[in-house]
Amino acid sequence: MVGLAKDIDDRIRAALKGGRASELSTLRLIKTELSTRRVELKLKDVTDLDDESVLEIMRGMVKKREKAIELFEQGNRKDLADKEREEISQIQELLPKELGEDALKALITQVIGELGAAGPRDMGKVMAALKGRPGVNGGVASKLVKDLLNKPAG
C-alpha cells in the first residue's frame, strides 16, 4: 500500500507538471504540516508518518480552516473565506469518505460485540478500536457509542 504522505508527494509533482497552482498551494500546505509533525516525532522522512497520523493532520487542517472561515465572514472578508473553502475542498478530496450514520452505527455495534463492551465504562475501549478506521468521524462516532452503550440491553 502506498502511504498517504508518499501519495501527497506524487500529487505535488503532478500538480507542478500540470500547472495547477491552487492545488499545488494546498498540497504544499499539507506537506509543511507533515514536515512539522515529522520534526516533532524525530522521524527521518515524512513518508515515515503512518496514514492515521497523516489523516489526523489533514482533519486538523480542515477544522482550522472552518474556524478561519467564520472569522473572515465576521470581518466581511468573503475573498479570504472563499480561499479557505477551496483549500478545505482540496484537502477533503484526499480524506476517505465518511460513513453514513447507519453504516457507522452498524460498525460500532459490531465493535461493541467484538469487545464485549457492556456499558459507559467501556466507551474508551470502543473509541480506541474505532480510531483509524477509514470513514469514521470521531465526533459522530463518540455520540453514537455513548448512545449505544447507555441503551439498556434487550
Backbone bond lengths (Angstrom), bond angles and torsions (degrees), N, CA, C in turn:
res aa  C-N    CA-C-N  psi(-1)  N-CA   C-N-CA  omega(-1)  CA-C   N-CA-C  phi
1 M - - - 1.453 - - 1.531 108.94 -
2 V 1.284 114.97 133.05 1.463 120.16 177.32 1.524 107.43 -79.71
3 G 1.328 116.90 129.90 1.452 121.19 -179.64 1.517 111.57 -70.51
4 L 1.311 115.22 155.75 1.470 120.16 179.73 1.525 112.12 -62.93
5 A 1.324 116.99 -38.20 1.473 119.31 179.38 1.524 110.50 -61.86
6 K 1.318 117.02 -41.15 1.469 121.61 177.51 1.531 109.66 -66.13
7 D 1.318 116.62 -40.47 1.467 121.51 178.73 1.532 110.18 -60.92
8 I 1.316 116.94 -39.25 1.467 120.41 179.06 1.528 110.00 -65.71
9 D 1.341 116.88 -41.27 1.478 120.21 175.87 1.532 110.34 -58.19
10 D 1.326 116.15 -44.77 1.467 120.73 -179.88 1.529 111.34 -63.42
11 R 1.320 116.44 -39.67 1.466 121.15 179.24 1.532 111.04 -67.17
12 I 1.338 116.56 -34.93 1.470 119.82 177.12 1.521 109.49 -62.15
13 R 1.332 116.48 -46.17 1.469 119.86 179.33 1.533 110.77 -61.53
14 A 1.324 116.59 -42.79 1.467 120.34 -179.39 1.533 111.07 -65.33
15 A 1.337 117.03 -40.67 1.466 120.57 179.33 1.527 110.58 -66.98
16 L 1.330 116.50 -36.58 1.472 120.67 176.12 1.519 110.41 -61.73
17 K 1.332 115.58 -49.76 1.473 120.47 -178.72 1.519 111.37 -65.22
18 G 1.343 116.13 -35.12 1.453 120.35 -176.99 1.516 114.08 -85.80
19 G 1.318 117.57 -4.82 1.457 120.47 178.64 1.519 113.72 68.38
20 R 1.327 116.84 29.46 1.468 120.86 -179.25 1.536 108.30 -94.25
21 A 1.325 116.04 86.68 1.467 123.31 -171.39 1.526 112.83 -63.23
22 S 1.319 117.97 -43.29 1.460 121.16 -177.46 1.533 110.44 -64.77
23 E 1.316 115.68 -46.47 1.466 120.44 179.06 1.529 109.96 -63.31
24 L 1.318 116.59 -42.88 1.459 122.06 179.63 1.532 110.67 -59.75
25 S 1.311 116.88 -42.74 1.459 121.72 179.72 1.534 110.90 -60.29
26 T 1.321 116.46 -46.64 1.467 120.56 -179.79 1.524 111.09 -66.00
27 L 1.325 116.85 -42.29 1.466 120.11 178.87 1.527 111.13 -62.75
28 R 1.306 116.66 -36.57 1.471 119.79 177.92 1.524 111.16 -68.41
29 L 1.338 116.68 -34.65 1.462 119.94 175.46 1.531 110.15 -62.46
30 I 1.333 115.51 -43.19 1.469 120.16 178.07 1.529 109.48 -61.92
31 K 1.322 116.09 -46.27 1.469 121.42 -179.22 1.531 110.80 -59.20
32 T 1.318 116.96 -39.57 1.464 121.04 177.99 1.530 110.97 -62.99
33 E 1.330 116.18 -44.20 1.470 119.96 177.86 1.529 110.68 -62.20
34 L 1.324 116.26 -41.27 1.471 120.50 178.68 1.527 110.71 -63.90
35 S 1.318 116.21 -40.51 1.463 120.47 179.42 1.523 110.97 -64.58
36 T 1.318 116.36 -39.37 1.460 120.65 177.42 1.526 110.30 -60.98
37 R 1.330 116.45 -45.63 1.474 120.24 178.94 1.520 110.74 -65.05
38 R 1.325 116.81 -38.27 1.468 121.01 179.06 1.529 109.93 -58.54
39 V 1.334 115.67 -45.06 1.464 120.51 179.89 1.530 109.99 -64.12
40 E 1.345 116.30 -44.46 1.465 120.34 179.23 1.527 111.47 -57.49
41 L 1.338 116.32 -39.50 1.469 121.14 -177.54 1.525 113.11 -89.62
42 K 1.349 115.83 -0.86 1.470 122.31 -179.86 1.535 112.01 57.13
43 L 1.329 115.25 43.44 1.459 120.80 177.01 1.520 109.53 -90.87
44 K 1.313 115.67 156.71 1.465 121.30 -177.86 1.532 111.63 -71.81
45 D 1.330 116.78 -39.24 1.461 121.21 -174.09 1.526 109.22 -146.59
46 V 1.338 117.56 154.32 1.471 119.75 178.71 1.516 111.93 -63.87
47 T 1.333 117.55 -25.23 1.467 119.02 179.06 1.524 111.11 -71.43
48 D 1.340 117.28 -7.41 1.467 120.90 174.89 1.530 111.88 -80.27
49 L 1.340 116.99 -11.52 1.464 120.46 176.42 1.526 109.20 -70.37
50 D 1.324 116.77 135.96 1.460 118.45 177.12 1.527 109.65 -75.61
51 D 1.325 115.56 160.57 1.463 120.46 -175.43 1.529 112.31 -59.47
52 E 1.331 117.60 -35.63 1.464 119.86 -179.16 1.522 110.31 -64.80
53 S 1.320 117.75 -38.44 1.473 120.78 177.40 1.521 110.75 -64.76
54 V 1.323 115.97 -41.24 1.467 120.35 179.31 1.532 109.77 -64.12
55 L 1.331 117.29 -43.67 1.465 120.93 178.88 1.524 110.65 -63.33
56 E 1.320 116.62 -41.19 1.464 121.40 178.96 1.531 110.66 -60.77
57 I 1.315 116.36 -43.49 1.469 121.26 179.01 1.527 109.97 -62.73
58 M 1.323 116.87 -45.84 1.468 120.11 -177.73 1.527 111.32 -67.32
59 R 1.343 117.62 -37.97 1.470 119.54 176.71 1.531 110.02 -63.74
60 G 1.323 116.36 -38.65 1.463 120.42 176.47 1.517 111.57 -62.57
61 M 1.330 116.27 -38.80 1.460 120.55 178.24 1.527 110.51 -62.90
62 V 1.333 116.95 -39.58 1.465 120.97 178.83 1.527 109.53 -63.67
63 K 1.342 117.06 -45.39 1.471 120.29 -179.43 1.531 111.27 -61.38
64 K 1.338 117.41 -42.31 1.468 120.69 178.80 1.524 110.40 -60.70
65 R 1.315 116.38 -41.31 1.459 120.08 -178.82 1.526 111.82 -69.78
66 E 1.329 116.95 -34.87 1.461 119.77 177.24 1.526 110.41 -63.32
67 K 1.335 116.53 -41.00 1.465 120.02 177.05 1.532 110.77 -66.09
68 A 1.329 115.89 -40.15 1.462 120.13 179.41 1.528 110.73 -62.67
69 I 1.336 117.23 -38.71 1.464 120.96 179.01 1.526 110.18 -59.06
70 E 1.338 115.89 -45.38 1.471 119.58 178.61 1.521 110.65 -56.86
71 L 1.334 115.83 -47.34 1.466 120.01 -178.02 1.529 111.99 -65.82
72 F 1.320 116.71 -41.41 1.464 119.92 179.37 1.525 110.69 -64.69
73 E 1.338 116.80 -38.50 1.463 119.33 179.35 1.520 110.78 -68.05
74 Q 1.336 116.89 -37.25 1.471 119.85 176.56 1.520 110.66 -63.96
75 G 1.323 116.64 -32.67 1.452 121.61 -179.64 1.519 113.42 -91.15
76 N 1.331 116.92 11.89 1.466 122.35 -179.75 1.527 112.91 57.79
77 R 1.316 117.49 40.10 1.466 121.90 178.45 1.529 109.24 -112.99
78 K 1.328 115.25 68.75 1.462 121.59 -178.16 1.528 111.36 -58.13
79 D 1.328 117.70 -36.52 1.465 121.56 -179.23 1.529 111.19 -60.14
80 L 1.325 116.49 -44.56 1.465 120.21 -179.60 1.538 111.11 -72.63
81 A 1.337 116.81 -36.12 1.463 120.77 176.95 1.531 109.67 -63.13
82 D 1.316 117.37 -40.53 1.466 121.28 179.01 1.530 111.34 -65.16
83 K 1.327 116.77 -37.96 1.460 120.86 178.07 1.533 109.95 -63.46
84 E 1.335 116.43 -41.90 1.473 120.63 178.20 1.529 110.38 -64.59
85 R 1.338 117.05 -39.73 1.477 120.73 178.05 1.524 110.87 -61.70
86 E 1.315 115.95 -41.23 1.464 120.00 179.11 1.529 110.51 -63.51
87 E 1.326 116.90 -42.48 1.462 119.99 178.21 1.524 110.94 -63.81
88 I 1.344 117.04 -41.88 1.471 120.18 177.19 1.516 109.82 -58.06
89 S 1.313 116.78 -45.98 1.463 121.27 -179.19 1.530 110.95 -58.76
90 Q 1.323 116.42 -44.32 1.467 120.23 -179.12 1.529 111.75 -68.42
91 I 1.320 117.40 -38.04 1.471 120.29 177.66 1.525 109.79 -66.58
92 Q 1.327 116.73 -43.18 1.461 120.28 -177.55 1.529 112.38 -64.97
93 E 1.326 117.35 -25.42 1.465 119.85 175.61 1.523 111.19 -62.34
94 L 1.318 116.86 -28.34 1.458 121.73 -179.36 1.528 112.56 -86.26
95 L 1.333 116.56 -19.27 1.462 120.97 -179.28 1.525 110.28 -82.43
96 P 1.353 116.84 147.71 1.464 118.29 175.86 1.524 109.95 -65.08
97 K 1.312 115.85 147.57 1.458 120.39 179.29 1.527 108.82 -66.18
98 E 1.345 115.80 137.19 1.456 120.40 -179.23 1.520 110.69 -73.45
99 L 1.330 114.68 145.20 1.459 120.62 176.34 1.521 109.16 -69.65
100 G 1.325 115.81 146.64 1.452 120.58 173.89 1.522 109.00 -69.97
101 E 1.326 116.68 166.21 1.470 120.10 -175.74 1.525 112.10 -60.25
102 D 1.338 117.93 -41.36 1.463 120.08 -179.44 1.525 111.85 -65.20
103 A 1.337 116.77 -43.65 1.466 120.68 179.19 1.528 110.49 -66.23
104 L 1.328 116.47 -38.79 1.458 120.54 179.02 1.532 110.42 -66.16
105 K 1.328 116.10 -41.63 1.466 120.52 179.16 1.531 110.23 -62.61
106 A 1.336 116.64 -40.44 1.471 120.58 178.43 1.531 110.68 -64.01
107 L 1.322 117.21 -42.94 1.463 121.35 178.33 1.526 110.64 -62.70
108 I 1.323 116.68 -44.64 1.470 120.79 -179.76 1.525 110.14 -63.00
109 T 1.319 116.93 -42.67 1.464 120.96 178.23 1.522 110.25 -60.34
110 Q 1.318 116.40 -41.58 1.467 121.30 177.93 1.532 110.87 -62.44
111 V 1.330 116.97 -46.24 1.467 121.47 -179.38 1.526 110.39 -64.25
112 I 1.325 116.86 -41.58 1.474 120.83 178.27 1.524 109.40 -59.19
113 G 1.335 116.05 -43.19 1.467 120.32 178.62 1.522 112.53 -64.21
114 E 1.334 116.27 -44.02 1.467 120.82 -179.66 1.521 111.71 -62.81
115 L 1.330 116.63 -37.83 1.469 120.80 -177.58 1.525 112.60 -86.43
116 G 1.324 116.55 -13.79 1.460 119.94 -175.70 1.528 111.77 68.92
117 A 1.328 116.10 28.55 1.465 121.15 -179.90 1.521 109.15 -66.16
118 A 1.348 115.72 134.03 1.452 118.98 -173.08 1.524 114.38 -121.26
119 G 1.300 118.58 -13.99 1.459 118.61 -177.24 1.513 111.85 -165.57
120 P 1.313 116.24 -175.82 1.463 121.94 -176.60 1.533 114.28 -55.79
121 R 1.321 117.34 -28.35 1.472 119.75 -179.95 1.526 111.98 -65.31
122 D 1.332 116.78 -20.93 1.468 121.06 -178.28 1.522 112.85 -91.34
123 M 1.326 117.71 5.37 1.463 120.90 -176.09 1.528 111.62 -58.61
124 G 1.311 117.48 -42.61 1.465 121.31 -179.66 1.521 112.15 -60.26
125 K 1.336 116.65 -41.60 1.469 120.37 178.64 1.522 111.23 -63.04
126 V 1.324 115.80 -43.36 1.463 120.54 -178.60 1.529 110.19 -66.26
127 M 1.327 116.68 -45.29 1.474 120.22 179.92 1.530 110.79 -63.59
128 A 1.332 117.38 -37.51 1.469 120.65 178.08 1.521 110.43 -63.78
129 A 1.331 116.91 -38.62 1.464 120.97 179.77 1.533 111.33 -69.91
130 L 1.319 117.02 -29.07 1.467 121.20 -179.60 1.521 112.51 -81.88
131 K 1.344 116.23 -25.84 1.456 120.57 -176.33 1.529 110.40 -58.98
132 G 1.302 115.13 131.94 1.454 120.12 177.32 1.516 114.46 89.64
133 R 1.318 116.84 -7.97 1.469 118.24 177.89 1.515 108.46 -75.32
134 P 1.334 116.48 137.04 1.463 119.00 -178.20 1.521 112.29 -61.28
135 G 1.320 115.25 136.20 1.455 120.97 174.66 1.509 115.47 82.72
136 V 1.347 118.02 3.51 1.459 120.48 -178.99 1.522 109.17 -93.51
137 N 1.330 115.29 118.32 1.460 121.89 175.06 1.521 106.39 -89.06
138 G 1.334 116.64 116.89 1.461 121.40 -174.85 1.513 114.46 -57.19
139 G 1.331 117.86 -40.93 1.464 121.07 -178.73 1.518 112.34 -65.15
140 V 1.324 116.48 -46.29 1.465 121.09 179.21 1.529 109.46 -67.19
141 A 1.334 116.09 -42.84 1.465 120.71 -179.33 1.526 110.56 -61.09
142 S 1.325 117.02 -42.10 1.456 121.35 -179.14 1.530 111.30 -58.14
143 K 1.322 116.22 -45.55 1.470 120.83 179.39 1.527 110.63 -63.27
144 L 1.338 116.60 -44.91 1.465 119.97 -179.26 1.528 111.84 -66.22
145 V 1.325 117.00 -40.66 1.470 120.30 178.76 1.524 109.08 -61.77
146 K 1.331 115.75 -46.05 1.471 119.74 179.79 1.527 110.11 -58.86
147 D 1.343 116.98 -46.47 1.464 120.89 179.80 1.525 111.24 -60.83
148 L 1.339 116.74 -45.97 1.459 120.47 -176.93 1.532 112.00 -68.49
149 L 1.321 117.62 -37.75 1.464 120.37 -179.19 1.532 112.33 -76.27
150 N 1.323 117.52 -23.45 1.472 120.67 177.91 1.512 112.16 -87.47
151 K 1.340 116.35 -10.99 1.457 120.41 -179.16 1.538 108.57 -73.65
152 P 1.342 117.75 132.32 1.460 119.14 178.74 1.532 110.99 -64.37
153 A 1.319 116.43 142.05 1.476 121.42 -179.63 1.511 109.67 -65.66
154 G 1.336 113.76 147.80 1.456 118.69 174.72 1.430 109.67 113.33
